[in-house]
Amino acid sequence: MSWQDPEIAAIASREDLARYLVSLAARLREGQIPTENPSTDAFIDAAGHWTKSMDGFFSNVLGKPAPDSPDWSTVAAIFRAALVYE
């Protein structure tokens, strides 16, 4: 997958995803990344809604269809999007 975010684009394995998520959590705790969904339930709800509507993101931003079978970088993108998706 060709992601605009170089961190997400570099994720190719489960280990890469694990490192990314740990780093993402640390940056959130340190206030380096803003979030619209600070509670767990709001975050999970946003992840679900973004996943359901990610066809639009893929079409409008990436210029390709959403994958039928997501890879590790797509999972990372879902987590990242859920921080700001309302």
Secondary structure by P-SEA (a helix, b strand, c coil): cccccccccccccaaaaaaaaaaaaaaaaacccccccccaaaaaaaaaaaaaaaaaaaaccccccccccccaaaaaaaaaaaaccc
